[in-house]
Amino acid sequence: MDTLIDAAALKARLDARDGTGQHTVVLDVRWALGDPHGHGHYLHGHIPGAVFVDLATELAGPADPRRGRHPLPPPEQFQESARRWGINDGDAVVAYDDSGSMAAARLWWMLRNAGFPSVQLLDGGLAAWRGAGFDTAAGAEQPAAGNVTLSGGAMPAIDAAQAASWGQHGLLLDARAGERYRGEIEPVDPRAGHIPGAVSAPTTGNLQPDGRFLTPAELRERFERLGYRAGVPTAVYCGSGVTAAHEIAALEIAGLSAALYPGSFSEWCHSASNDVVTGAAPYSEGAVSN
């Protein structure tokens, strides 16, 4: 299944005009760092039938310095949430947000990791839906409970020990903003900088100005410029494992693959034994070289 679906194709599917007969569950994952009002935004207006997903409580366990700010929840808890959203075995899922899929990609990755293959991102999110002239609904949806059975471990992932040496034999991408990678600012974590050997690759570089992903060819060119090569293992981290999933989705759109470091920098920087590096080395996308 393609990673992305556009607004027109989703509308056709919801109107049962695509002929597949597969039930589609639409999930609204509006969340952004510094904006805790995702549910309020959802209540004000969402794609008709979409169920709200709370990233902080349903796509993450409690913050833990040993595991990061948004550690993955236990598989059984995630399955319980997925059933509460109304997902059944055999369904298709489309996830969206209003921030360029930065939050929705977390759900995409988690469902894929749980062995649920029929999940896509709405390219351009809610803005694309509205831009196509489609109606939105207010209030909360109340889906019937689903029966989906989920597992885990279907997507590649690494831990802190692997991240420590990853840059020596592979490509480690840092999906945070460049200024956080370089250590110029750090709004949420106790230390500023990046994991030694990591390359700066902000997720914003995966998107067009309207919030849609770049074309597969453009994304492939971007990641090859950042050092992606066939046969070189690639892994991605961010602040807490949320936007790194966006980078993995972008890589997949380009026909490439990478592992996720779920704990990411928020886990890494809490351990005094882990070095943190500042500055633009080895490479910071967009940095001026002398």
C-alpha positions as CSV (number, residue, x, y, z in Angstrom):
1,M,0.0,0.0,0.0
2,D,1.2,3.5,-0.8
3,T,2.4,5.6,2.1
4,L,0.3,8.6,1.0
5,I,-3.3,9.2,-0.1
6,D,-4.5,12.5,-1.4
7,A,-7.7,14.3,-0.3
8,A,-9.7,13.4,-3.5
9,A,-8.9,9.7,-3.2
10,L,-9.8,9.7,0.5
11,K,-13.1,11.4,-0.2
12,A,-13.9,8.9,-2.9
13,R,-13.1,6.0,-0.6
14,L,-15.3,7.4,2.1
15,D,-18.1,7.8,-0.4
16,A,-17.6,4.2,-1.4
17,R,-16.8,5.1,-4.9
18,D,-13.4,3.4,-5.2
19,G,-14.9,-0.1,-5.4
20,T,-12.5,-1.8,-2.9
21,G,-15.1,-2.5,-0.3
22,Q,-12.5,-2.1,2.4
23,H,-13.7,-0.1,5.5
24,T,-11.6,2.9,6.1
25,V,-11.0,4.3,9.6
26,V,-9.8,8.0,9.6
27,L,-7.8,9.2,12.6
28,D,-7.1,12.8,13.6
29,V,-3.7,13.1,15.3
30,R,-3.5,16.8,15.8
31,W,-0.6,17.6,18.1
32,A,2.3,19.9,18.0
33,L,5.1,20.8,20.4
34,G,3.9,23.8,22.4
35,D,0.2,23.3,21.4
36,P,-1.7,21.1,23.9
37,H,-5.1,22.0,22.3
38,G,-5.3,19.3,19.7
39,H,-8.6,17.9,21.0
40,G,-10.1,21.3,21.0
41,H,-9.1,21.9,17.4
42,Y,-10.6,18.5,16.5
43,L,-13.9,19.4,18.2
44,H,-14.0,22.6,16.2
45,G,-13.7,20.9,12.9
46,H,-12.4,17.5,11.5
47,I,-12.9,15.2,8.5
48,P,-16.4,13.7,8.9
49,G,-16.2,10.4,10.7
50,A,-12.6,10.9,11.9
51,V,-11.8,9.8,15.5
52,F,-9.4,11.8,17.6
53,V,-6.1,10.2,18.7
54,D,-4.3,11.8,21.7
55,L,-0.6,11.5,20.9
56,A,0.5,12.2,24.5
57,T,-1.6,9.5,26.1
58,E,-2.4,7.0,23.4
59,L,0.7,7.1,21.2
60,A,3.2,7.3,24.1
61,G,3.7,6.1,27.6
62,P,4.5,8.4,30.6
63,A,7.7,10.4,30.1
64,D,10.7,8.6,31.6
65,P,14.3,10.0,31.5
66,R,15.5,6.4,30.8
67,R,13.2,6.1,27.8
68,G,12.5,9.6,26.6
69,R,9.7,12.1,26.6
70,H,7.4,10.0,24.4
71,P,8.3,6.4,25.0
72,L,6.4,3.8,23.0
73,P,3.4,2.4,25.0
74,P,3.2,-1.3,25.8
75,P,1.8,-3.3,22.8
76,E,-1.3,-4.4,24.7
77,Q,-2.1,-0.8,25.6
78,F,-1.7,0.3,21.9
79,Q,-4.0,-2.5,20.8
80,E,-6.6,-1.4,23.3
81,S,-6.4,2.1,21.9
82,A,-6.6,0.9,18.3
83,R,-9.8,-1.0,19.2
84,R,-11.2,2.0,20.9
85,W,-10.7,4.0,17.7
86,G,-12.8,1.4,15.9
87,I,-10.2,-0.5,14.0
88,N,-11.0,-4.0,12.9
89,D,-8.8,-6.6,11.3
90,G,-8.9,-6.1,7.6
91,D,-9.7,-2.3,7.8
92,A,-7.7,0.4,6.2
93,V,-6.5,3.4,8.2
94,V,-5.8,7.0,7.1
95,A,-4.1,9.3,9.6
96,Y,-3.8,13.1,9.3
97,D,-3.0,16.2,11.3
98,D,-2.7,19.9,10.5
99,S,1.1,20.1,10.7
100,G,2.4,18.5,7.6
101,S,1.9,14.9,8.9
102,M,4.5,15.5,11.7
103,A,2.3,14.0,14.3
104,A,0.2,11.6,12.1
105,A,3.4,9.9,11.0
106,R,3.9,8.7,14.6
107,L,0.6,6.7,14.3
108,W,1.5,5.5,10.8
109,W,4.8,4.1,12.1
110,M,3.3,2.6,15.2
111,L,0.6,0.8,13.3
112,R,3.1,-0.5,10.7
113,N,5.4,-1.6,13.6
114,A,2.4,-3.4,15.1
115,G,2.0,-5.5,12.0
116,F,-0.9,-3.5,10.5
117,P,0.1,-2.8,6.9
118,S,-3.0,-0.9,5.6
119,V,-2.2,2.5,6.9
120,Q,-1.6,5.7,5.0
121,L,-1.0,9.4,5.6
122,L,-3.3,12.0,4.1
123,D,-0.9,14.1,2.1
124,G,-1.2,17.7,3.1
125,G,-3.5,16.8,6.1
126,L,-6.5,18.8,7.0
127,A,-5.5,21.8,5.0
128,A,-5.5,19.7,1.8
129,W,-8.9,18.4,2.7
130,R,-10.3,21.8,3.2
131,G,-8.4,23.2,0.2
132,A,-10.2,20.6,-2.0
133,G,-13.5,22.1,-0.8
134,F,-14.6,19.2,1.3
135,D,-16.8,19.6,4.4
136,T,-15.7,19.2,8.0
137,A,-17.7,18.1,11.0
138,A,-17.7,19.5,14.6
139,G,-18.0,17.6,17.8
140,A,-16.8,14.2,18.7
141,E,-17.3,10.9,16.9
142,Q,-18.3,7.8,18.8
143,P,-17.1,4.7,16.9
144,A,-18.1,1.2,17.7
145,A,-15.2,-0.8,19.3
146,G,-13.0,-2.7,16.9
147,N,-11.4,-6.1,17.2
148,V,-8.0,-5.5,15.6
149,T,-5.1,-7.8,16.7
150,L,-1.8,-6.1,16.8
151,S,1.7,-7.4,17.5
152,G,5.1,-5.5,17.4
153,G,8.6,-5.4,16.0
154,A,7.6,-5.2,12.3
155,M,9.6,-2.1,11.7
156,P,13.3,-1.7,12.2
157,A,14.4,0.1,15.4
158,I,17.6,0.8,17.3
159,D,18.4,1.6,20.9
160,A,20.8,3.9,22.6
161,A,23.7,1.4,22.6
162,Q,23.3,1.0,18.8
163,A,22.9,4.8,18.3
164,A,26.3,5.3,20.1
165,S,28.2,3.7,17.3
166,W,25.8,4.0,14.4
167,G,27.6,7.0,12.8
168,Q,30.8,4.9,12.6
169,H,29.4,2.4,10.1
170,G,26.1,3.9,8.9
171,L,24.1,7.0,8.5
172,L,22.4,8.5,11.5
173,L,19.9,11.3,10.7
174,D,18.8,13.9,13.2
175,A,15.3,15.0,12.2
176,R,15.1,18.0,14.6
177,A,15.4,21.6,13.5
178,G,19.0,22.6,12.6
179,E,19.4,25.0,15.5
180,R,18.6,22.2,18.0
181,Y,21.0,19.9,16.2
182,R,23.8,22.5,16.4
183,G,23.0,23.2,20.1
184,E,22.1,26.8,19.6
185,I,18.8,26.3,21.4
186,E,17.1,23.5,23.3
187,P,13.5,24.2,24.4
188,V,12.7,21.0,26.2
189,D,15.7,18.7,26.9
190,P,18.3,19.2,29.6
191,R,21.3,19.3,27.2
192,A,21.7,20.9,23.8
193,G,23.4,19.4,20.7
194,H,23.3,16.1,18.9
195,I,24.4,12.5,19.1
196,P,28.0,12.1,17.9
197,G,28.2,11.2,14.2
198,A,24.7,12.3,13.4
199,V,23.8,14.3,10.3
200,S,21.3,17.2,10.4
201,A,18.2,16.4,8.3
202,P,15.2,18.5,9.6
203,T,11.8,17.0,8.8
204,T,10.7,20.3,7.3
205,G,13.0,19.6,4.4
206,N,10.7,16.7,3.4
207,L,7.8,19.0,2.6
208,Q,6.5,21.4,0.1
209,P,5.3,24.9,1.3
210,D,1.7,23.6,1.3
211,G,2.5,20.8,3.7
212,R,2.5,18.0,1.1
213,F,5.5,15.8,0.8
214,L,8.1,16.4,-1.9
215,T,8.0,14.0,-4.9
216,P,9.7,10.6,-4.5
217,A,12.5,11.8,-6.8
218,E,13.0,15.0,-4.8
219,L,13.1,13.1,-1.6
220,R,15.5,10.5,-2.9
221,E,17.8,13.3,-4.1
222,R,17.6,15.0,-0.7
223,F,18.5,11.8,1.2
224,E,21.3,10.9,-1.2
225,R,22.7,14.4,-0.6
226,L,22.6,13.7,3.1
227,G,24.6,10.6,2.6
228,Y,22.1,7.8,2.0
229,R,23.7,5.0,0.0
230,A,22.6,1.5,-0.9
231,G,24.0,-1.0,1.6
232,V,24.7,1.7,4.2
233,P,22.4,1.1,7.3
234,T,20.4,4.2,8.1
235,A,18.7,5.2,11.3
236,V,16.7,8.3,12.4
237,Y,16.1,10.1,15.7
238,C,14.5,13.4,16.7
239,G,13.7,14.8,20.1
240,S,11.3,12.1,21.4
241,G,10.7,9.7,18.5
242,V,7.7,11.6,17.0
243,T,9.0,13.6,14.0
244,A,11.6,10.9,13.3
245,A,8.7,8.8,12.1
246,H,8.0,11.5,9.6
247,E,11.5,11.1,8.2
248,I,11.0,7.4,7.9
249,A,7.8,7.9,6.0
250,A,9.6,10.3,3.7
251,L,12.4,7.8,3.1
252,E,9.8,5.2,2.3
253,I,8.1,7.5,-0.2
254,A,11.5,7.8,-1.8
255,G,11.8,4.0,-2.0
256,L,14.4,3.9,0.9
257,S,14.3,2.5,4.4
258,A,15.6,3.3,7.8
259,A,15.4,2.3,11.5
260,L,13.8,4.5,14.2
261,Y,15.5,5.3,17.5
262,P,12.3,5.6,19.6
263,G,13.9,7.1,22.7
264,S,15.7,9.7,20.5
265,F,17.6,12.7,21.9
266,S,15.4,13.0,25.0
267,E,16.5,9.6,26.1
268,W,20.1,10.0,24.9
269,C,20.9,13.3,26.6
270,H,19.6,12.2,30.1
271,S,22.5,9.7,30.5
272,A,25.7,11.3,31.7
273,S,27.7,8.6,29.9
274,N,26.4,9.7,26.5
275,D,28.4,12.4,24.8
276,V,26.5,15.3,23.2
277,V,28.2,17.3,20.4
278,T,27.4,20.9,19.3
279,G,28.1,22.7,16.1
280,A,27.4,21.8,12.4
281,A,29.8,18.8,12.1
282,P,29.7,16.4,10.5
283,Y,27.1,18.0,8.3
284,S,24.2,20.4,8.9
285,E,21.8,20.9,6.0
286,G,21.5,24.5,5.1
287,A,24.6,25.5,7.1
288,V,27.1,27.8,5.5
289,S,30.5,26.3,4.9
290,N,33.7,28.3,4.8
